[in-house]
Amino acid sequence: MFAPTKAPWISPGVVIHEPGASVDAMIAKFARAVGARGFSVAGCVHIDGQTIDLATEQVMPGGTLDVAARSLRAAMREDADLAVIGGFEAFRHAAAELTATIGEGSAQGMPVLTTIADGSVQHWHDFVGTGGALIPPAMRGLWRWWGPERLYRDLALGVAADAVRQIVIGPRWLMVEGPAGAGLAYLPRNARDLIGRLPEFRKMSLKQLAEFSGSWDPLEMALGIAAINAHYNRFDLAGEMGNGAQAFGREAGRVVVIGAFPGLSEMLPNPQVIENDPRPGEYPTIAMDTLLPGCAAAVVASSTLVNRNLPRILRLAQGSRIALVGPVTPLTPRLHAYGVEILGGLVVRDAKGLAEAIRAGALPHEFSRFGQYLHLRREDAAPARPCRFRASSRNG
């Protein structure tokens, strides 16, 4: 006798819309945007009287309910990163067909996106219980549901499989150089283990190194972030001068700073500064839970990418203006979708000189001798005011 197969896990989200309004085109647009970043997407939507398979972009024959069940089954079989089933009835039928387990932990299960009319939300609660997420009918709401926890994989998916020119490990920082750029990351602890594995790493492509950003080993994580920056922060990258965070200098509400930066008093009046080792007038990291929700803006040190605090910060500061600044910031619009309005990072111009400085134990305030701090702004962001602010914190 065979043991029963464990029910598949799904983590559902539902877009709530006005009765009679069609939102399948919007969720299809979101799914395609996710797929264009390299994630695997499956499922189906009903647009203009046709049922479209999102994995193949083909019109699917058969009834909507049967197509939905087949699509969700295929998504489960292929272990898709995202499944989309347009319409609550189609979703409910497909989930019931697969006896999918819903709501046993938002961190578990494949994300499944569907839609429901506002007046029928009780049917959603009756089916999923306390699990699932209610999503407003807007692209920004969809990206919030998708979640900043996925930004590491998103960044790594965009990295090319280029050859690695050099990996430089110093007492405090490491640098990875590819054919088009060089990237940095600070070392969270002694790098003896990394040095011993250098022959292994040098045989890998930039993309393979970038995949270490998914590691829970702090040193591998740093290597992965440096490789990501080597791809995005190209030698010839153009951007606006400075780190851009001075755009928050005129905010009327509270401005929270994660990581103390030189020149804060010139840039921001009365910022609330959070530090690992707070000085008088600063706050410890535990204060993030209190200070970030409801703040007008947050200036976040790029070191939070390496220590994995960034997704939590983006969750806590959801709806606020956010700048990610420092030498570890990847300068790519991919991060705008996760709520980062301004990206301020280092573009290396002299990789040879920076490599020597890193080996000698250089600190972040010295990095600008070998490159420029530039920033990218989301399209809807306000222009930054000129400022003498330097983009270096105590820990990057």
SULSULLIN-V526488 format. One record per backbone hydrogen bond with DSSP energy under -0.5 kcal/mol. NH is the residue of the N-H (numbers start at 1). CO is the residue of the C=O. Records with the same first field share a line. If there is no record, write none. Layout:
# SULSULLIN-V526488
NH = CO + CO
This chain:
# SULSULLIN-V526488
8 = 98
10 = 101
11 = 110
12 = 10
13 = 112
14 = 133
15 = 114
16 = 14 + 135
17 = 116
21 = 18
23 = 21
27 = 23
28 = 24
29 = 25
30 = 26
31 = 27
32 = 28
33 = 29
34 = 30
35 = 31
36 = 32
37 = 33 + 34
38 = 35
39 = 34
42 = 82
44 = 84
45 = 52
47 = 45 + 50
50 = 47
52 = 45 + 50
53 = 58
54 = 43 + 52
55 = 43
57 = 53
58 = 53
60 = 51
67 = 63
68 = 64
69 = 65
70 = 66
71 = 67
72 = 68
73 = 69
74 = 70
75 = 71
76 = 72
77 = 73
78 = 74
79 = 76
80 = 75
81 = 40
82 = 40
83 = 111
84 = 42
85 = 113
86 = 44
88 = 115
91 = 87
92 = 88
93 = 89
94 = 90
95 = 91
96 = 92
97 = 93
98 = 94
99 = 96
100 = 95
101 = 8
102 = 100
103 = 10
108 = 105
110 = 9
111 = 81
112 = 11
113 = 83
114 = 13
116 = 15
118 = 17
120 = 117
121 = 118
123 = 120
124 = 120
125 = 121
126 = 122
127 = 123
128 = 124
129 = 125
131 = 128
133 = 12
135 = 14
137 = 16
138 = 136
142 = 138
143 = 139
144 = 140
145 = 141
146 = 142
147 = 143
150 = 147
151 = 148
154 = 150
155 = 151
156 = 152
157 = 153
158 = 154 + 155
159 = 156
162 = 160
164 = 204
165 = 163 + 177
166 = 177
168 = 175
170 = 168 + 173
171 = 358
174 = 185
175 = 168
176 = 183
177 = 166
178 = 181
179 = 163
182 = 233
183 = 176
184 = 327
185 = 174
187 = 172
188 = 186
195 = 191
196 = 192
197 = 193 + 194
198 = 195
200 = 197
201 = 197
202 = 198
203 = 199 + 200
204 = 201
206 = 162
209 = 205
210 = 206
211 = 207
212 = 209
213 = 210
214 = 211
215 = 212
218 = 216
221 = 217
222 = 218
223 = 219
224 = 220
225 = 221
226 = 222
227 = 223
228 = 224
229 = 225
230 = 226
231 = 227 + 228
232 = 228
233 = 229
234 = 232
235 = 180
237 = 234
240 = 375
242 = 373
247 = 244
248 = 245
249 = 246
251 = 248
256 = 254 + 297
257 = 272
258 = 256 + 299
259 = 257 + 274
262 = 392
264 = 261
266 = 263
267 = 263
268 = 264
270 = 268
271 = 268
272 = 255
273 = 271
274 = 257
275 = 283
278 = 275
282 = 279
283 = 273
287 = 284
288 = 285
289 = 286
290 = 287
291 = 287
292 = 288
295 = 292
296 = 254
297 = 254
298 = 321
299 = 256
300 = 298 + 323
301 = 258
302 = 325 + 396
304 = 301
305 = 302
306 = 302 + 303
307 = 303
308 = 305
309 = 304
310 = 304
313 = 309
314 = 310
315 = 311
316 = 312
317 = 313
318 = 315
320 = 317
321 = 296
323 = 298
324 = 342
325 = 300 + 323
326 = 344
328 = 396
329 = 326
332 = 330
335 = 332
336 = 333
337 = 333 + 334
338 = 335
339 = 336
340 = 335
341 = 322 + 339
342 = 322
343 = 376
344 = 324 + 342
345 = 343 + 374
347 = 372
348 = 182 + 346
349 = 370
350 = 370
354 = 350
355 = 351
356 = 352
357 = 353
358 = 354
359 = 355
360 = 356
361 = 358
362 = 357
366 = 363
367 = 364
369 = 366
370 = 367
371 = 368
372 = 347
374 = 345 + 372
375 = 240
376 = 343
378 = 341
381 = 378
390 = 262
392 = 390
394 = 260
